[in-house]
Amino acid sequence: MARQREATAPRAAASISSRITALLGPTNTGKTHRAVERMLSHDSGMLGFPLRLLAREVYDRVVDRVGFDDVALITGEEKRVPSSARYFICTVEAMPLDLEVDFLGVDEIQLAAHPQRGHTFTDRLLYRRGRSETWFLGSQSVEHLVAELVPTARIRRHPRLSELRSAGQSRLGQLKAGTAVVAFTAARVYELAERVRRRKGGAAVVLGALSPRARNAQVALYQSGDVDYLVATDAIGMGLNLSINHVAFADLRKFDGQKSRHLELAELGQIAGRAGRHLQDGTFGTLAPEPELPFEVVQALETHHFPREKQLWWRSPELDFSSLQRLLDSLRTPAPSPRLRRMDQAEDHQALERLAALPSVQRAAHGHEAVELLWQVAQIPDYRKVLFEQHLVLLEAIYEQLRAQGMRLDTDWLAGRVERLDDPRGDIEAILTRMAFVRTWTYVAHHRSWVHDAPHWQARTREIEDRLSDALHQALVLRFVDRNKVFAEAPSADAPRTTRRGSAPDSVPQGNEEPPDQSHPFAALQALRERLAPTRVEPPQTILDRVREHPEALELGSDGQIALRDPERGDQLLGALTGGADPLSPSVRLAPALRQDRLLLQELTAFSKRVVDGYFGALRAAGRSELGAPGRGLVYQLEQEVGCVDARRAREQLALLAPGERARLEELGVVFGKRFVYLSQLLGQRALAHRRAWLCVAAKLPDVPPGAVRLTAQGAARDALRQLGFPRLAQQSIRVDLYERLLTHLAERERSAPSEGFALPVEVCHWLGLPRAELPPLLEALGYAPADRQGSRWRRVRRRAAERRKGSRRRGTQGRQT
């Protein structure tokens, strides 16, 4: 998009009236939480974040507060923009700059000093405002620059919620559970993860090159307690809120793309600040043989006092696309302040200069449209991080395709480059390389004007990236997690134990004490260990032969355990599901006594996939061969949401479904309800047990008794309950088919008595096993209100009127309490 069109005249007026606040401080001060709350106090707003993962996390949080219809997610690789959206959660680079909102906020504003991305953050700092209020969040290292460049900004400082202390130097064997070991090259991370596996049983690995899906799966491996250690690059320094007790620096130098240099204090502080979250204190230090940090560095990290940035990077917002030379000249426009430094080393600028020197590009880049297109192509990120010359070859090919094919890439040319990447085989490096290529094509596919059938290519590249991500996660687990040692170091069932993250000890319950939380993702594995201990265990080869001879005897329980059923010899517990990239792609862990039998592990993994395919296989096949892009998108959402999708989230796909596609999906068991789209075959008792097995790996869920129509779901996440097939309504969790029956029944009652309201539908109490007193809250949650004082008759009210009435009752209650 042309920057000269982005920098619109109304921004000056907005900057005059907007109240500007700079919320500055170290990590773990609650800045982001305050910004979200402030945005929601306005009628409209936009927040820009430095990472797609962080934007997605905040998007989910805001959706839970205000609903899908009011929230948009906009990143370079994902766009969800409902027509009624009022709040926009974006990456900073993807913020729609021609959109006016009441509140605008930008997170991590100190990145304006970053030599590659800084100019984008500086642009938001200088030129972008909310109509009523603007917030900038970040480190105090840019406080003086913000005060000088934005003199009307009100500076607010917040202290860290927990303390950060130095723990000096540690050896690998001394590291305690909840430690993140940090290095700065992939080779060094692999080396350290291998050492942690040998000494400690296993580690999760986080690299900047991982896809969001693979990174989430590795983080889930750590957060759930499957492994106690994390080995990472500085990718954990921003946007990943983890339960880390200690950060150990294995290296203090990094290669920044141009030279190897010592980490700056602010970089050390950003990474060390990951230790300790909310009110839990954290520690940092070095890993031998790296020497201890100097005293002055330790003091700076503990007190969060870092050197002030001298300049921010800046690029002219007024770019001239009338000719290639004028575009290059406008990019070289001098900065308007000594506090600003002209951006001259960004990858897109370097790519443009190199492309402009090519004869083929010089022949094609004539006229405003052609020059602007070249600038857009130059901005395609180099996810592969190969030789820059190879990246330029790709950019040149894309530009020539677009110019020769009427501004669209040739479909066969694109398919030839995308389809060959759909190969999950190979080692970690091979999968990472293919994933980087896929990310490039995902970025290209989100330029809708560049490709024919953009939704198809967006879904296709996402499908390939997901498959590669799952394969990568499995490869990382296989290489860096020693399952035998993790099991061997698990605490015994008859001895007190301390939790992995160093919190208060808990012990075996005595008397009337409440038992441990059995819905914890890996509580099943401890139970599995206890149940196997007193019994004789057959040799792994014997079990493998039985599994191969009678695969139908394998059974997946609702707690995630996999058992081999045999009425003659007795049931044999073989393993359990553990966290994967998503609920339908779990990993499998063998029982302790079976050791690391690779062949048996492969058989159980194949069984786990067969269970999933039994419900989703026909849908997936239809998506590949029969359905268009909207149908494939809906199938994808049904998979991601474990068979129950909020219809508001799938509004675009539902609106574009062809009648034949809708009928085909109905044949395959998809039910299109008023509020939810769900799979009917996932509502049986056996299917609900499998659903719970997939979901309880990552979420706390109640048991599902036979024939259950509603659940008591205290402490369970709303999304997890919906995915289980029991969406929340008021204080109840109702089975989705009965939820839809209730909606249909109320609509019929409403049509039969449109003016005076309908009688309280007490028959619903019989369907749901509810006392009559609990029915009115359900009706209110669905947008109905009493039509008389006795509450004997009810009618639908407008949503906003119901919200005002609810708010009025809340204020009245607070007044009475006061």
TAUR-V554252 format. One record per residue. RES is the residue in one letter. OMEGA is omega in whole degrees, -180 to 180 (none if undefined). Layout:
# TAUR-V554252
res=RES omega=OMEGA
res=RES omega=OMEGA
This chain:
# TAUR-V554252
res=M omega=-177
res=A omega=179
res=R omega=-178
res=Q omega=175
res=R omega=180
res=E omega=-176
res=A omega=-173
res=T omega=-177
res=A omega=-177
res=P omega=-177
res=R omega=-179
res=A omega=178
res=A omega=180
res=A omega=-177
res=S omega=-179
res=I omega=-174
res=S omega=-175
res=S omega=173
res=R omega=-174
res=I omega=179
res=T omega=173
res=A omega=-178
res=L omega=-169
res=L omega=179
res=G omega=-179
res=P omega=176
res=T omega=177
res=N omega=174
res=T omega=179
res=G omega=-177
res=K omega=-177
res=T omega=179
res=H omega=180
res=R omega=-179
res=A omega=178
res=V omega=180
res=E omega=-179
res=R omega=179
res=M omega=-177
res=L omega=175
res=S omega=177
res=H omega=179
res=D omega=178
res=S omega=-179
res=G omega=180
res=M omega=176
res=L omega=177
res=G omega=-178
res=F omega=-175
res=P omega=-176
res=L omega=178
res=R omega=179
res=L omega=-179
res=L omega=178
res=A omega=-179
res=R omega=179
res=E omega=-180
res=V omega=177
res=Y omega=180
res=D omega=-180
res=R omega=-179
res=V omega=177
res=V omega=178
res=D omega=-178
res=R omega=-170
res=V omega=178
res=G omega=-175
res=F omega=-172
res=D omega=-172
res=D omega=-172
res=V omega=176
res=A omega=174
res=L omega=-178
res=I omega=174
res=T omega=179
res=G omega=-176
res=E omega=-178
res=E omega=179
res=K omega=174
res=R omega=-173
res=V omega=175
res=P omega=-178
res=S omega=-179
res=S omega=-175
res=A omega=176
res=R omega=-178
res=Y omega=-174
res=F omega=179
res=I omega=-168
res=C omega=159
res=T omega=-173
res=V omega=-179
res=E omega=-175
res=A omega=-179
res=M omega=177
res=P omega=-168
res=L omega=178
res=D omega=-178
res=L omega=178
res=E omega=178
res=V omega=-179
res=D omega=-177
res=F omega=176
res=L omega=179
res=G omega=177
res=V omega=-178
res=D omega=178
res=E omega=-175
res=I omega=177
res=Q omega=176
res=L omega=171
res=A omega=177
res=A omega=-179
res=H omega=-173
res=P omega=179
res=Q omega=-174
res=R omega=-169
res=G omega=-175
res=H omega=180
res=T omega=179
res=F omega=177
res=T omega=177
res=D omega=180
res=R omega=-180
res=L omega=-174
res=L omega=-165
res=Y omega=-173
res=R omega=-176
res=R omega=167
res=G omega=-179
res=R omega=-177
res=S omega=-171
res=E omega=180
res=T omega=178
res=W omega=171
res=F omega=-177
res=L omega=178
res=G omega=-175
res=S omega=178
res=Q omega=-180
res=S omega=179
res=V omega=-175
res=E omega=-177
res=H omega=179
res=L omega=177
res=V omega=-179
res=A omega=-178
res=E omega=-177
res=L omega=178
res=V omega=-172
res=P omega=179
res=T omega=-178
res=A omega=175
res=R omega=-177
res=I omega=175
res=R omega=-179
res=R omega=179
res=H omega=179
res=P omega=176
res=R omega=-176
res=L omega=180
res=S omega=-179
res=E omega=177
res=L omega=-175
res=R omega=178
res=S omega=175
res=A omega=178
res=G omega=-179
res=Q omega=178
res=S omega=170
res=R omega=-175
res=L omega=-179
res=G omega=-179
res=Q omega=-176
res=L omega=-179
res=K omega=178
res=A omega=-179
res=G omega=-179
res=T omega=170
res=A omega=177
res=V omega=-172
res=V omega=173
res=A omega=-169
res=F omega=170
res=T omega=-180
res=A omega=-179
res=A omega=180
res=R omega=178
res=V omega=179
res=Y omega=180
res=E omega=-179
res=L omega=179
res=A omega=178
res=E omega=178
res=R omega=178
res=V omega=179
res=R omega=-179
res=R omega=-175
res=R omega=-170
res=K omega=177
res=G omega=179
res=G omega=-180
res=A omega=167
res=A omega=-176
res=V omega=178
res=V omega=177
res=L omega=177
res=G omega=-178
res=A omega=180
res=L omega=172
res=S omega=177
res=P omega=-179
res=R omega=179
res=A omega=179
res=R omega=178
res=N omega=180
res=A omega=178
res=Q omega=177
res=V omega=179
res=A omega=178
res=L omega=-180
res=Y omega=-175
res=Q omega=-177
res=S omega=180
res=G omega=179
res=D omega=170
res=V omega=-175
res=D omega=-172
res=Y omega=178
res=L omega=174
res=V omega=-169
res=A omega=167
res=T omega=178
res=D omega=174
res=A omega=179
res=I omega=-174
res=G omega=-176
res=M omega=170
res=G omega=178
res=L omega=180
res=N omega=-175
res=L omega=177
res=S omega=-178
res=I omega=177
res=N omega=-173
res=H omega=174
res=V omega=-179
res=A omega=179
res=F omega=176
res=A omega=178
res=D omega=177
res=L omega=176
res=R omega=177
res=K omega=175
res=F omega=-173
res=D omega=-178
res=G omega=180
res=Q omega=-178
res=K omega=174
res=S omega=-175
res=R omega=174
res=H omega=175
res=L omega=175
res=E omega=-178
res=L omega=-179
res=A omega=178
res=E omega=176
res=L omega=-179
res=G omega=-180
res=Q omega=-179
res=I omega=-180
res=A omega=-179
res=G omega=176
res=R omega=180
res=A omega=-179
res=G omega=179
res=R omega=-179
res=H omega=-175
res=L omega=-180
res=Q omega=-179
res=D omega=180
res=G omega=179
res=T omega=177
res=F omega=178
res=G omega=-179
res=T omega=177
res=L omega=180
res=A omega=13
res=P omega=177
res=E omega=-177
res=P omega=178
res=E omega=176
res=L omega=177
res=P omega=-176
res=F omega=-177
res=E omega=177
res=V omega=178
res=V omega=-179
res=Q omega=180
res=A omega=-179
res=L omega=-179
res=E omega=-178
res=T omega=178
res=H omega=177
res=H omega=-176
res=F omega=179
res=P omega=-180
res=R omega=175
res=E omega=-178
res=K omega=-178
res=Q omega=172
res=L omega=179
res=W omega=-174
res=W omega=172
res=R omega=-179
res=S omega=176
res=P omega=-178
res=E omega=-180
res=L omega=-175
res=D omega=-177
res=F omega=-178
res=S omega=175
res=S omega=-179
res=L omega=-179
res=Q omega=-180
res=R omega=175
res=L omega=178
res=L omega=179
res=D omega=-179
res=S omega=176
res=L omega=180
res=R omega=179
res=T omega=-179
res=P omega=178
res=A omega=-175
res=P omega=-177
res=S omega=176
res=P omega=177
res=R omega=-180
res=L omega=179
res=R omega=-177
res=R omega=178
res=M omega=-179
res=D omega=-179
res=Q omega=176
res=A omega=-176
res=E omega=-177
res=D omega=178
res=H omega=179
res=Q omega=179
res=A omega=179
res=L omega=-179
res=E omega=-180
res=R omega=178
res=L omega=-178
res=A omega=180
res=A omega=-178
res=L omega=-179
res=P omega=-179
res=S omega=179
res=V omega=179
res=Q omega=179
res=R omega=-173
res=A omega=-171
res=A omega=176
res=H omega=-179
res=G omega=-175
res=H omega=-176
res=E omega=-178
res=A omega=-180
res=V omega=179
res=E omega=177
res=L omega=179
res=L omega=178
res=W omega=178
res=Q omega=178
res=V omega=179
res=A omega=-179
res=Q omega=175
res=I omega=-175
res=P omega=176
res=D omega=-180
res=Y omega=-174
res=R omega=-178
res=K omega=175
res=V omega=175
res=L omega=-176
res=F omega=179
res=E omega=178
res=Q omega=177
res=H omega=179
res=L omega=177
res=V omega=178
res=L omega=-180
res=L omega=179
res=E omega=180
res=A omega=180
res=I omega=-179
res=Y omega=180
res=E omega=177
res=Q omega=-178
res=L omega=-179
res=R omega=-176
res=A omega=-173
res=Q omega=178
res=G omega=178
res=M omega=176
res=R omega=175
res=L omega=176
res=D omega=-174
res=T omega=180
res=D omega=178
res=W omega=180
res=L omega=-179
res=A omega=-180
res=G omega=-179
res=R omega=-179
res=V omega=-172
res=E omega=-179
res=R omega=179
res=L omega=-178
res=D omega=-177
res=D omega=-176
res=P omega=-178
res=R omega=175
res=G omega=-179
res=D omega=-176
res=I omega=-177
res=E omega=180
res=A omega=180
res=I omega=179
res=L omega=180
res=T omega=179
res=R omega=-179
res=M omega=178
res=A omega=176
res=F omega=-179
res=V omega=180
res=R omega=176
res=T omega=-178
res=W omega=173
res=T omega=178
res=Y omega=180
res=V omega=-177
res=A omega=180
res=H omega=164
res=H omega=-169
res=R omega=-178
res=S omega=-176
res=W omega=-173
res=V omega=171
res=H omega=179
res=D omega=-178
res=A omega=179
res=P omega=179
res=H omega=-177
res=W omega=174
res=Q omega=179
res=A omega=-178
res=R omega=180
res=T omega=177
res=R omega=179
res=E omega=180
res=I omega=180
res=E omega=178
res=D omega=-179
res=R omega=177
res=L omega=179
res=S omega=178
res=D omega=179
res=A omega=179
res=L omega=179
res=H omega=179
res=Q omega=180
res=A omega=179
res=L omega=179
res=V omega=-178
res=L omega=-176
res=R omega=-169
res=F omega=176
res=V omega=175
res=D omega=-172
res=R omega=179
res=N omega=-177
res=K omega=178
res=V omega=178
res=F omega=-176
res=A omega=-177
res=E omega=178
res=A omega=-179
res=P omega=179
res=S omega=-175
res=A omega=-175
res=D omega=179
res=A omega=176
res=P omega=-179
res=R omega=173
res=T omega=-179
res=T omega=-174
res=R omega=-174
res=R omega=174
res=G omega=178
res=S omega=-175
res=A omega=-179
res=P omega=172
res=D omega=-174
res=S omega=177
res=V omega=-174
res=P omega=178
res=Q omega=174
res=G omega=-177
res=N omega=179
res=E omega=179
res=E omega=-179
res=P omega=179
res=P omega=-178
res=D omega=-177
res=Q omega=177
res=S omega=176
res=H omega=-174
res=P omega=-175
res=F omega=173
res=A omega=180
res=A omega=-179
res=L omega=176
res=Q omega=177
res=A omega=178
res=L omega=-179
res=R omega=-178
res=E omega=-176
res=R omega=180
res=L omega=-171
res=A omega=-173
res=P omega=-175
res=T omega=177
res=R omega=-178
res=V omega=179
res=E omega=178
res=P omega=-179
res=P omega=-179
res=Q omega=178
res=T omega=179
res=I omega=180
res=L omega=179
res=D omega=-180
res=R omega=179
res=V omega=-180
res=R omega=-179
res=E omega=-177
res=H omega=180
res=P omega=179
res=E omega=-180
res=A omega=176
res=L omega=-179
res=E omega=177
res=L omega=-180
res=G omega=-178
res=S omega=178
res=D omega=178
res=G omega=179
res=Q omega=177
res=I omega=-176
res=A omega=173
res=L omega=-176
res=R omega=179
res=D omega=-177
res=P omega=-179
res=E omega=-176
res=R omega=-175
res=G omega=-179
res=D omega=-180
res=Q omega=176
res=L omega=-174
res=L omega=-176
res=G omega=-179
res=A omega=175
res=L omega=172
res=T omega=-172
res=G omega=174
res=G omega=-178
res=A omega=175
res=D omega=-175
res=P omega=-178
res=L omega=177
res=S omega=-178
res=P omega=169
res=S omega=178
res=V omega=175
res=R omega=178
res=L omega=174
res=A omega=-174
res=P omega=-174
res=A omega=-179
res=L omega=180
res=R omega=-177
res=Q omega=179
res=D omega=-172
res=R omega=-178
res=L omega=178
res=L omega=178
res=L omega=178
res=Q omega=180
res=E omega=-180
res=L omega=176
res=T omega=178
res=A omega=177
res=F omega=179
res=S omega=178
res=K omega=179
res=R omega=178
res=V omega=179
res=V omega=-178
res=D omega=178
res=G omega=179
res=Y omega=-171
res=F omega=-175
res=G omega=-179
res=A omega=177
res=L omega=180
res=R omega=180
res=A omega=178
res=A omega=179
res=G omega=-179
res=R omega=-170
res=S omega=-171
res=E omega=-170
res=L omega=173
res=G omega=-176
res=A omega=179
res=P omega=179
res=G omega=177
res=R omega=178
res=G omega=179
res=L omega=177
res=V omega=179
res=Y omega=-180
res=Q omega=177
res=L omega=177
res=E omega=-177
res=Q omega=-177
res=E omega=175
res=V omega=170
res=G omega=178
res=C omega=-174
res=V omega=171
res=D omega=-174
res=A omega=179
res=R omega=179
res=R omega=-179
res=A omega=-174
res=R omega=-178
res=E omega=-179
res=Q omega=-178
res=L omega=-178
res=A omega=-175
res=L omega=-180
res=L omega=174
res=A omega=-179
res=P omega=180
res=G omega=179
res=E omega=179
res=R omega=179
res=A omega=180
res=R omega=178
res=L omega=177
res=E omega=175
res=E omega=-179
res=L omega=174
res=G omega=179
res=V omega=179
res=V omega=179
res=F omega=-179
res=G omega=178
res=K omega=-174
res=R omega=-175
res=F omega=169
res=V omega=-173
res=Y omega=178
res=L omega=-178
res=S omega=-177
res=Q omega=179
res=L omega=-178
res=L omega=176
res=G omega=-175
res=Q omega=179
res=R omega=180
res=A omega=178
res=L omega=177
res=A omega=178
res=H omega=178
res=R omega=-180
res=R omega=178
res=A omega=180
res=W omega=-171
res=L omega=-174
res=C omega=174
res=V omega=-175
res=A omega=-174
res=A omega=175
res=K omega=-176
res=L omega=177
res=P omega=172
res=D omega=179
res=V omega=-180
res=P omega=177
res=P omega=178
res=G omega=-177
res=A omega=175
res=V omega=174
res=R omega=-176
res=L omega=167
res=T omega=-166
res=A omega=179
res=Q omega=177
res=G omega=180
res=A omega=-180
res=A omega=-178
res=R omega=-178
res=D omega=-179
res=A omega=178
res=L omega=178
res=R omega=179
res=Q omega=175
res=L omega=-179
res=G omega=-180
res=F omega=-179
res=P omega=-180
res=R omega=173
res=L omega=-173
res=A omega=-179
res=Q omega=-178
res=Q omega=170
res=S omega=-169
res=I omega=179
res=R omega=-166
res=V omega=180
res=D omega=177
res=L omega=174
res=Y omega=180
res=E omega=177
res=R omega=178
res=L omega=179
res=L omega=180
res=T omega=-179
res=H omega=-180
res=L omega=178
res=A omega=178
res=E omega=178
res=R omega=-180
res=E omega=179
res=R omega=-178
res=S omega=-180
res=A omega=-172
res=P omega=-172
res=S omega=-174
res=E omega=-179
res=G omega=-177
res=F omega=-179
res=A omega=179
res=L omega=-173
res=P omega=-175
res=V omega=179
res=E omega=178
res=V omega=-180
res=C omega=180
res=H omega=179
res=W omega=-170
res=L omega=-177
res=G omega=-176
res=L omega=167
res=P omega=-175
res=R omega=-176
res=A omega=-178
res=E omega=180
res=L omega=-179
res=P omega=178
res=P omega=177
res=L omega=-180
res=L omega=179
res=E omega=180
res=A omega=179
res=L omega=175
res=G omega=177
res=Y omega=-180
res=A omega=179
res=P omega=177
res=A omega=176
res=D omega=-175
res=R omega=-178
res=Q omega=-178
res=G omega=180
res=S omega=179
res=R omega=-173
res=W omega=176
res=R omega=178
res=R omega=176
res=V omega=177
res=R omega=-174
res=R omega=-176
res=R omega=177
res=A omega=178
res=A omega=179
res=E omega=179
res=R omega=180
res=R omega=179
res=K omega=178
res=G omega=179
res=S omega=179
res=R omega=-180
res=R omega=180
res=R omega=178
res=G omega=178
res=T omega=179
res=Q omega=179
res=G omega=179
res=R omega=179
res=Q omega=179
res=T omega=none
